[in-house]
Amino acid sequence: MLLSALDWHPNPTLEPLHLDWLTRAGVEVAVLRLDRIDPLISGNKWFKLVHHVRAAHEAGAEGIMSLGGAYSNHLHALAAAGKRFDFPTVGLLRGHPRETPTVLDLQAFGMDLHWLGYGGYRERHAADFWASWQARYPHLHPVPEGGSGLPGAQGCKAWVTCAREQLAALGWTGYHGWWLACGTGTSLAGLVLAEAGAHPVHGVLAVPEDHGVAQQVESIVREAGIADPRYELLDGSRAGFARVDEPLSAFIDATGAIELEPLYTGKALMMLKAHVEAGRFTQGTRLIFVHTGGLQGRRGFE
């Protein structure tokens, strides 16, 4: 049930990352390993869901319905949570029926699936989009794509306290900023809210700039009332969300110290390497890299 899901509080570990290009530059990086919190409910997805789940429980709902694609990490985590904690889930999918490893998992986890086509999926931002689905599933609470919005960001705020509590074990007395991939900007916004200007947050766009990430972050920060946010968005999309070119593939293959995927974490770490090697960060800089998970999505490239 939803209430039992709210009793689960995963605590990601903070681990040093040893790579030759970091050593040469004298830059230290520690990785917040969201990818290791659970074999199935992995990455940043649960943190973005938890406040939506709380809202659903408070509204008297029995379960959750949400949206995503045929390799959606968000729907995968939601469906796995529904199975683990025994609450019903419904997934509204982009495109037309197809079998992917992720879709097969969603079905195995008991998620009810509906394919919206591409035109139907584009309607997800319409004011009345959820009306017909709420009429069909009055016992379910709707959650936006990716668990986005202020509730999603609020769930990510916990990472700051979690990381700070582990700094001493690394021999760190502090850090100089955060680095992470951005798909909707929700995770970055959560860090910006929690830091409240104390440290900058560097976000690497996994999607092209016209996908509205900047506007999403601005909206969340404004709604939360943060007066002087410190963050930047860097375009690491490589001209498309799911476009994987040879340099990116080669970088991931050569980076054996950490498991990456090409849509988010691979792009983010590759962009960090470029900035480190360009001399942007001085010797002695300490950064926290958020491993946002998404490793199950690699099956789409195998």
Buried (B, 14 or more C-beta within 10 A) or exposed (E): EBEEBBEBEBEBBBBBBEBEEBEEBEBBBBBBBBBBBBEBBBBBBBBBBBBBBBBBBEEEBBBBBBBBBBBBBBBBBBBBBBBBBEBBBBBBBBEEEEEBBBBEBBBEBBBBBBBBEEEBBEEBEEEEBBEEBBEEBEEBBBBBBBBBBBBBBBBBBBBBEBBBEBBEEBEBEEBBBBBBBBBBBBBBBBBBBBBBEEBBBBBBBBBBEEBBBBEBBBBBBEEBEBEEBBBEBBBBBBEEBBEBEEEBEEBBEEBEEBBBBBBBBBBBBBBBBBBBBEEEBEEEBBBBBBBBBBBBBBBBEE
